[in-house]
Amino acid sequence: MFEEGIQAFWEWGQAGGRQLLDSAIAGEEGDDLPGTISGLVSDIHPSLQWQLAPGMVAEHSLALSGGGLGTLRIIAQQWAESAPDEPSGWEFHGARIPVEPPYLTIEGVALDPTQLTWVAEEDTVYEQLDVGVFVPGFEVLDDAARMQAILTYLDAALGEDKSETWIGIIEPLAEPPRRGRPLRDLADRVASYAATTTGEGWEIIEKEEYGAYTIATINRALKHLHHLDKVLHCEIIVGMNDTTQLGLPTDVETADQGEIEDDALETIGDQGVFLGRETIAGHRHLHFFVKDSETFAEDIADWAEEFDSHAVEAIVTLDPDWSILNRWL
């Protein structure tokens, strides 16, 4: 279990590991510190990565990274919050933090981050910035190599969490953009845009699935990293009593479904966030992400059984990576 790995890491830290870190930072030779840290981090979870860097407040920092996976981000955050006492000069993070953008060489091409330029367009549905990025040298690199460089530079400029949360579509550019801005301006642009967002951006998705017409309304602006504690997916399925030939609700049924949805929202309350609703073959599906608790599944099942006017079922599954979103790609 990862809890044992976290405990072992901090026991190592208290038993002399922090002194080894200080010695390594000071340039003193000693044990294979990178190998030791890699082994300890792998014991927490083999897919976790780590970063040693200047701190955001303290002089030095150590961060773990889950590489964008919600499950690993939760583990990394628990590791950071489990630090017994942060020693003078150190801070610990559950995701990579902003660092000085590196000079890169990819496929023999040298890339200078100070020459990087970007342009951004606001996506008001997903509430993210879609960016186009150019660095001299991109002219001779393919898109895969360009993307490798861009992801490195975005993480360096913004840190892992902000890059994942606020950057949407990324377009590698083969030539400098008009009115392009330097990389050093990106963090301020992201911060100013994030301050204007609402957390709501609804998209209507229509398609045929298994021979049935489906329509979904999904909140694309919901940010996973703002709700890491909501690891359960709750799907409430409500049968319809009065539908059209396409399996959609009539006006009267729409009103009834609205009342049931409002009741669900009130019942779940601040335990969860509402992802959206979909209508499939005469059934309304309500989707929530909810905090884990020992009683939630039983409580929501009891709530569903209270309805006499409609057939209501609640299905609760563990989904810390919010993989249900793949349903509407």
N, C-alpha and C positions, 0 to 999 in steps of 0.2 A: 504494500500500500504506500501511496506517495507521502502520507503523513509520517511514516517511519523514516523515509529519505530526508524529509524536511528537518525532522528532529536530529538526525545524524549530521546533517550539514551544520546546524547551529551549535551542536556539541563540538564538532571539529573547530568551529570558529572560536568558541570559548576556550578550547584547549590549546590554542596557539595559532589557529588558522589566520586570525586577524593580524597577528604579528608577522606572519609569512607574507600576507598581502602588503603590509607596510614596507617590508623589506624589498619585495619585488618592485613596488612603485619607486623605491629609492635607488633601484638599479643594483641591488646586492644579489650576488649569485647564491643559489641554494638548491633546494629540492625542485623537482619538476612540478612547479605550481600549476601551470595550465593543465597538465595531465591530472593532477589531484583534483582541481575544481571540476574538470570534465567528468571525472569518475563520480564525484559526489552529486553533481547535477543529474547525471545519467541514472543514479540510484533513485532520484526523485521521480523522473520520467525520462526514458531514453530519447524522446523526441524534443526535449527542451534544449535550448541554446543559451549561451551566456555572453555577457558583454561587460568588460572592464573599461571604464571611461572616466574623464573628469566629471565631477558631480554638478548638478544644477544649482545646489546651494552649498553643500559641503565640498571639500577639495576633491574627493574621489567618490566613485559610485560603482556598484556591482548590480547588474540587472539580469534577470532571466527573461527568455522570450519563448512564447508558444507558437511563433510563426503564423499568427492569424487564426489559430484554432481556439474556439471558446473554452473547450475543456482544459487545454493547457494554459490558457490565460488565467483561468480561475486558480489552477494549481500554482502558477508563478506568483499571483497576487497573494495567495495564502503563505507562500514562502517568504515574501517580502514583509508581510505583516507579522510573521512569526519571529522576526529578528529580536533576540532578547533585549538588547539595548544597543542602539546605534552608537558605535565608538566615535570619539572626536575625529572629524575629518572624513567620515564615511556616511553614505546613504545607500539604501537598497530599493530596487524597483521591480515591479512585476511585468515590465515591458521595456524594450530598448528606448533610451532617452535620446534627445537631440545631441549630436556631436559635431565637431568640425568636419565638413564634407571632405572626403578623401580624394586625392589624385588617383585616378584609375588607369590601368593599362589592360585593354581587352582586345584579344586577337592582334596584339602588337600595336594597337592604336592608343596613344596617350590622350587622356581626357582630363581637362582642367575645369574643376567645378566653378572657378571664378568667372569662366566664360559661358557658363550655362545661362540660357534665357528661356522664359516660359510665358505662356498666355493662359488665361483661365476663363471658363464660361460657367455660370451658375446653373445647376440642375435643380429647379424648384420643386420637383417631385421627390427625388431621392435626397434633396438637401445636401448636395455635395458639389465640389468644384471639379469639373472636367478640365484636364490640363493637356496642353501641347508643350513638349519640351525638346530643346535643341542644345547640343554641345558640339563645338567644332571637333570634327572627327567622325561624327555620325554619318557624314556623306558616304563613307566607305564601309560602314558597318550594316549588317542586316538588322531587321526589326527585333529579333531575339536578343542580340547583343546590346542594342540600344535600350531595350526594356530592362535588361539586367542593370545597366548603369543608372537608369532613371530611378528604379526602385531603391537602389543604394543611396542615391542623392536625396530622394524624398524622405526616406527614413532618417537620414542624417540631419536634414533641415528641420523636420517636424517631430521626430520621435515616432516610434511604432504605432502608438495608439492614435495619435492625431492623423497620421498618414492613412491608416486603415479606416478611420471614421469619416474624414472630411474630403478625401480625394476619391473621385469616382473614376470615370473613363480616363485612361492615360494614352496619349497619342505621341509616339516618337516622331519627331520632325526631321526631315532630311535637309532643311535649310532654316536659317534664323527666322523667327516669326516677326511680323511687323509689330512694333510697340512691345517687344518682349521685355520682360523685367528680370533682374538678376535673382539668383537663388536666395540671397540673403533677405529678399523682400517677401518670400513665400509665407513664412510663419505669420507675419502681420496680416497678410491677405486672408489667410485661413482663419485667424482669430477674429478679424472684423466680420467675415461672413458668418462664422459660427454664432456670433452674438445676435444675428438677425433671424436665426432659424427658429421654427416652432415645434419641431418634432412630429409634424403631421404633413404628409404628402401622399394623397390617395390616388391610386392608379386603378382603373377599371380594366379587367382582363377578360376577354371573351374567347372561347374556343370550344371545339367539339372533343369530347373525351369519352371513350368507350361507347360511341354511338349516341351520346347525350350532349345536349347543349349546356355549357357551364358558363357562369359569369361570376367573377370575383372582384371584390373591392379591397385592396391591400394597402396598408400604410407603409410605403417604401421609405419614409424618412425615419422609421424606427431604428435607433442605433443600438446594436448588440452590446457594444462596450459600455453603454450607459446603463445596462440592465444585466450585468453578469450574474447577479444573484438569481435571476429568473431562468431556471434550468429545466423547468417542466413545460411541456406543450400540452395545453388543454384544448381539446376539440369538442365542442358541444354541437350535437346533431339534433335538429328540430324538424320533425315531420310537418308537412303542409297539408291542410285540409281542403284547400281550394286553390287549384292551379290552372294555368293556361295549357295549351297543347304542347308548349315547349318546356313545361315543368316549372314555369315561373309563377310567383304568387300573384293572385288577383289583388285589386286595391284593398279589399277587406282583409285578405290574408296578409298583405304587406303591413297593415296596421297591427295585426296580431303578432307577427314576427318582430316588429319593432318593440312591442311591449316586453316580449320575452328577452330580446337582446338587452334592453335597458335593465331588466331584472338581473340578467347575468353580470352586466357591468357593475351594478350596485353590489351584488353578492361577492364578486371577486375583489372589488375595490382596489386598494393599493397593494394587495398581494401580487397583482399581475398587471400586464399591459395588453391592450387590445391590438392584435395584428390585423384583423379584418374578417370579412365574411365572404362566403361563396354559396351559390345556389346550384345544386346538381339534382336533376331528375326528381323534383318535388320535395327536396330537403334543403334546409338552410344549415350551413356549417359555420360556426363561430369559432375563431381561433384566438387563443390567448397564450402568452408566455407568463409563467407563474413561479413565484418563489417556492423552493422545496420545503415541504413540511410533512410531518408524519400523518397529519389528519386531512390534508387538502383533498386527496382523491376520494376519501370517504365522504367528506362534507359536501363536495360538489355533486357526488352521486345521489346523496340524500336530497339535495336541492332539486335535481332533475326529476326525481320521483314524485315531487309535490304537484306536478302539472296534471290536470285532468283533461284539459282542452286539447293538448297536443302531446304526441309521443316525443319525449326528450331523453337523450342519452349523452353522457359525458365520458370521454375517453382521455385518460391522463397518461402521458409517456414521458420518459426522461429524454431531454433533447438539449444538452448544454451548448451544442454547436449551432443551434437554431437551423438544423438541416431541413426542416419542413419548408423553409423558404425556397428550396430547390423545386418545389412543386409549381412555382410560378415564374420560373426562369423563361 
